Amino acid sequence: MEYGKLAAQIGMRLKLEVMESARGFYIGTQTDEGMPVSRESNEYFDTEQQAEAALTDRLWTQKQNP
């Protein structure tokens, strides 16, 4: 299991997961209560399946700054 690097910068150890926003799907982190914390991927994906595949196959790029 991988954890968000940007979330770690603010002292949170949160697992990476597929999230959704108005712009599309992305790889990010959220609290146990479902509050978004960080968008970790530079990319947005058109579908949840594309984002899941990118996460699983590590075919995404890590954002360096929030």
Summary of the structure (lengths in Angstrom):
residues: 66
radius of gyration: 10.8
end to end distance: 21.4
largest distance: 30.3
contacts: 181
relative contact order: 0.24
helix: 23%
strand: 32%
